[in-house]
Amino acid sequence: MSEKTFSVSRRRLLTATAAGGAMLAAPWAWRRAAAQEKPRELIVRAWGGVWVDSLNEGVSKPFTEMTGIAVRHDLTEDNEIRPKIWAAVDQGRVPPIHVNWDTSTNATKSALRGVTEDLAGLPNLKEMLPAATPEGFDGVPLVNMYSYVYVLAYREAAFPDGPPESWDVLLDPRFKGRIALYDDGIGFHPVAQIAGGGTMAGVPGDMQPAWDFIRKVKEQQPLLGEDPDFTTWFQNGEIDVACTILSNARAARQNGIDVAWTVPKEGCKVDTDGMWIPKGLPGNELHWAKEYVNFAMSQQAQQKWTSGLGLPGLRPGLTPPEDLEGDPAFPTSPEDFERLLSVPTRVLVEHESDWFQKFNEIMQG
């Protein structure tokens, strides 16, 4: 995917009032700010579509208003930018971005490689739920920000009798050429495992049921793409069913597109995303990159950012969007999570790349 950017540099700079300081959780921030020269901009890697729009409204714009530092969003895909960051750190060069908004799996890979800064001292971290802090590390190499579910999204006109009850709907001949998955199968592997007759106990040791089910899905000629593609395909009437993150289906519905979603009987995969900062930044840029991540954990930012995405943030006390309250795809209770399929992050770190490769081999075969 080509690299795209977004700048909020023309936003008006507000004075550092007491209210502004509070928004940054900020006695900590503003006490040290005088000793830290502000960079002209921060570069934050993000995903496109509703993802970058929500990040901009909830985090980046307010951060610019309070600090005067422009935020540029780099939309290079997470798997494409990771080797660039690793190479820069290995070679002692300044990394290409200041903050990486990343899947928790990819962020953990970078943490295990030792290329991430320690975020343990950020004041807002103590206000987050325990799930925000990854286990098994000395320090805090990344911060998980919210959870999300890969739902079964569908065009309501194609299901006049109600939502599909099973992922087996992907094998219905009526939908040949009219289903969509991510181009690496992310979010679909555990679902395929269950739909193929396997169990989560077989992950990762016995994934044959998943591969068998994916081979059947391949015969349905699915469209394969990234987050922004799903909304476009639904809008253009090109697909009837898809495995995609709730945010994409919700954004399509909010844009007047005939889309709904469900958690079928087999369940849906649940995961988290987070933020981390690569090593090698100049001191002042590292300081303000940490300020950005700290602000992203604030009550104000978490509420607006995660509400825009339609995802449950990992800070207590957030108000769910009205259209998602009680939705099983918006888990807020233990009962909600029991219906979902969770794979430990360390298992994903070790095996997910192989799963992506296997998925691509099947789809290209």
N, C-alpha and C positions, 0 to 999 in steps of 0.2 A: 504494500500500500504506500502510496506517495505521502510524503511528509507535508502536513498542513499545520498552520499556526493560527492562533487567535490572540489578539492583543487588547488589553483594556487600558492602554497607556493614556488615553484621553480622559479617563475618569478624573473628576475633580478631587484634589487633595484636601482632606479635612484636617483641621488642627487636632493635635493630640490632646483632646480634652479628657477629663476624668471618665466620661462615658466611653469614649473610644478606647481608653486604656482597659476598662473593664471588659470590653468585648474581646480583647486579646488575652484575657486572663492575666492581667498584666502588670501588676507591680513588677513581676519578674522581667517582662519584656521591656518595659519602658525604663527601668533602672539601668539596664545594660545598653539600651539603644544608643545613648550618647557616645559610647565607646566603639560603636560599630557603624562604619560608614555604609549608608544604604546603597545597594546596587541599583542600576537603572531599571532592571527587570529581573524577575524570576521565571525560569522555564519549568513548567509542570507538564509531565507527560500525561495524556488523557485519552479516553476513547471518544469517538465522534457521536453525532446525533444528540439524543436526549442526555447522554452521559456528560459531555462537555458543557452542554447548556446548563444542566443542574449544578455542576461544579462551579461554573462561572457565577451563577446567580447566588449560590449559597456560600461560597468560600472566596473565590478569586476577586470578585467585584468589591465586596466589603473589605477584604484585606487591602486592596489598592486604595480604597477611600480612607482607610485608617493610617496607612503607612506612606502613601505616595509612590509605592513600588509597583510598576506595571507587572502584570502576570501574562506570560505568553504560553499558550497551550500547544504542546507538540503532540500531534496525533499519530505519530509513528506507532505501529502495533507493538504491544508489549513484548512479543517474542522476537521482534526485529531489533528493538533497541537494547535488549538485554546484553547481547554479545558486544555491542558498541561500548556500553558502560563498563563491562568487564575488561575489555581491551584497554580502555583509557586508564582504569585503576591499575591494571597490571603494568602498564608502561609509564606510570607516573604522570599522566596527562590530566588536565581538567576534564571532568566528565561532561557529556553533551547536555545534560539537564540538571536541575537543582533538586527536584522532587519527582519521584516515580510513583504514580498512582497505578497499582499493579494488582494482579490476582495474588492472593495469599500464598498460593503454591509457587508461583514464580518469584515472589518476594522472598520466600523461604530458601529457594535455590540460591539467590544472591546472598542471603544471610549466611548460609552454610559455606559459601565461597569466601566470606570475610570482606565483602566490598561495601558493606552498609555501615553508616554511622550509628552510634548508640543514642537512642532517643529516651533513655530512662529518666532524664531530668526534666522532661516537659511537664509543666504544672497540671495541664488538663488530663494527663494520663491517669491520675489518681481518681478522677471523676468517672472514668469509663468502666464498663463491665469487664469482668476478668477475661472474657473471650477476646478482648482487644489486645492483650499481651500474649505473644506466643510463648509456649512452654519449651524448656530444654535449652535455653540460651543463657549465657552470662550477659546481662544487660538486655536492652530492648532494641533489636535490630530492625524492627518494623512494627507498625501499629495497625491492627485490623480495625476497620471503620464501620462496617455494616455487614449483614448477611443478605443472601439473595437466593432465589429459587429458579431453577430452569423448568418453566411450566410447559404444559401442552397448550399452546395457543391455537385458536381455531376461528374460522369465519362462521359466524352464527347462521348465516343463510344456508350454509352447507349442512347444518345440523338442526333441522326444524324440531326434532323430538327432544332436544336437550343436549348438554355437553357430552362428548365421548367419555366412556367410563374406563377405557383401557388404552394403553399405548399400542395395542394390536391394531388400532384404527389406521396406523401408518401402513399396514399391509393391505388395506382395503383397495381392490382394483379401481374403485371410483376415483381414487386420489393419485393414481399414477401420474407422475410429473407435476404434482401439485402439493408436494410436501417439502419442507425445508429444515435443514440442520446446519449447525456450525461447520465450517470447512475442515475442522480437525476433529469433529465429534465431541468437543468439550460439552460437558453437562449431560451427555447421552449414554456414556458407558455404563454407569450403574443401572440406569433405566433399562438398557438393552439386556443387561445381566438378568434382571428380574423377569422382564417380558419374554426372555428366551428360556425361561424355566430354571434359572440358577438362583443362587442366594447371595446375600451380601457376605456371608461367611466364605464364599468362594473368591472374593476379591482380596488380594490380587492373584491368589494361587491357581484358581480354575476359572478362567474367563471364557471358556469355550462357548457357553450359552450366549454370552454377549456377541461374540464374533458371528455365531450362527444367525442370530437375529439381525445383526447389521447387514449380513449378506442378503437376507430377505428384503430388507429395506432398500438396499442398493438396486434391486430389481425394479423398484418403484420409481427409479430415476429422480431422486431428490435434488432440489436446488441446494447448493452449498455456499455459505457466505459468512459475513461478519454482522455485528450488531445493527448498523444502519440499514442493511439490506432487507431485514425482515419487515420493517415498517413499509419500505418501498414496495416489496412484493405483495403485501396485503393490500396496500393502497391501489396498486395496479391490477388487483384481482388475479394475480398469478399463482397464488397458493391458497390452500384451504386449511392446512394444519402445519404446525411447526413446533420444534423444541427450541425454545428461546428463553432468555431471561425475562422475568415479569416486566421489567422496566420497558422493554421494547414493545410488548403487547399493550401495555397501558398507555404508552405514548401514542401508539396507533389509534387506540380507542379515543383518547382525548382529542385527536385530530379529526374525529368524525368517521373513522374507518370502522367497518363492521368486523370487530375483533373482540373475542372474549378469551378466557383461559380457565384451566381447571387443573386439579391435582388428581390424576387417575388412581385407580385402585392399587397399582404397583408402586406408587409414590413418585417423587421428583427429587432430583439431586439438590442439596442445599450446600452453599459454599460461602466464603467471605472474600472481600477485597481489602487492601490496606495501602498504606503509604510508607515509603522509605527514602532515605537520602544517601546518594552514593558518596563514597570517600573521595578526597582529592579536591574538594572545593576550597577556594580562598576563604580565610577566616570570616570575613564579614558576610560573604555569600552563604556560608554554612549557618551563621547566626540567623539570618533572615529566612533561610529555608526551614530551619527549626521553628521559627515564629509562625510560618505558614502552616506547618503540620500541627502545631499546637492550636492554632486558631480553628483548623478543620475539626478538632475535637470539642470545641466549645458548644454550649447548648444552642446558641444562636445559629451557628454554622451547621451543626448536625441536623437541627430541625428543618431548615430550609433545603439543604443539600439532599438529605435522604428522602424528604417528602417529595421533592422534585423527581427523584428516581423511583419513588414508590417502594422503597426498601427500608427494613427496620434497622435503624442505627444502633450502635453498641454503646450509647450513652443512656443511662436511665432517665425516665421522665419525659421522653419524647412523645408527642401526640401523633397517632397514626393518621394518615389522610382519611377523610370520611369514606371515600370509595373503597378503602382497603381494610377498614376495621372489621375484624372477625374473619377475614379471608384466610384460608389455610395456606395460601401462597405468601402470606405476610406473617411469618411465625413470630409470636411473642410469648408463647406459653410452652411448657414441656409437652403438652398434648399435641401442639402444632408440630413440634420437631419430631415427635414419634412417627408421624405420617411421612416423613421425608427421609431421603437416603443420604447419609453422610459418610464420606471417606476421609480417614485421618490425613492431615496435611503431609505428614512424613511419607505415607504410602503414595500420595499423589506426586510428591517430589521424586520418589524413586521410580515410579512406573508410568506417570502420565505421558511423558514423551514417547515411550514405547507404544502406549495406547493410541496416541495421535498417529504414529507411523503405521500401526496395524490398520487403523481406520482408513487412512489414505490408500494403503495397498488394496484394501477391499474395494473402495470406491473407484479406484483407477483400474482395477483388474478386469 
